[in-house]
Amino acid sequence: MRKSLSSFQKWMSAITFAEAGEWETAQQMIPASILNRKISPLEQSFMAAAFAEAGLYEDAIKMADGLSYQAPKSSDFLQSLGLGGVRVTYGVLAVGSA
């Protein structure tokens, strides 16, 4: 086996160990580039939700600490997806009128 794993392989290994509950091993496998990266509030909220769904409520609360939820405007939502310049049209159709 190669001595140095690619960043992707390290990341996948860390996820596998974390899912198995081996937190210390998972932390050792995380690539350094990930550890130094700032996590966006959107990523932080998804992480908190994932921990809550797994029944790790204390960890979910720690992840969600400091997050404040505000319903995004349509332009903010599209901007966060990288679709800031795309036109969007919304419509409503009543089911009974069709």
Sequence and secondary structure as in RCSB ss.txt:
>XXXX:A:sequence
MRKSLSSFQKWMSAITFAEAGEWETAQQMIPASILNRKISPLEQSFMAAAFAEAGLYEDAIKMADGLSYQAPKSS
DFLQSLGLGGVRVTYGVLAVGSA
>XXXX:A:secstr
  SS  HHHHHHHHHHHHHTT HHHHHHHS HHHHTS   HHHHHHHHHHHHHTT HHHHHHHHTT       HH
HHHHHTT TT         GGG 
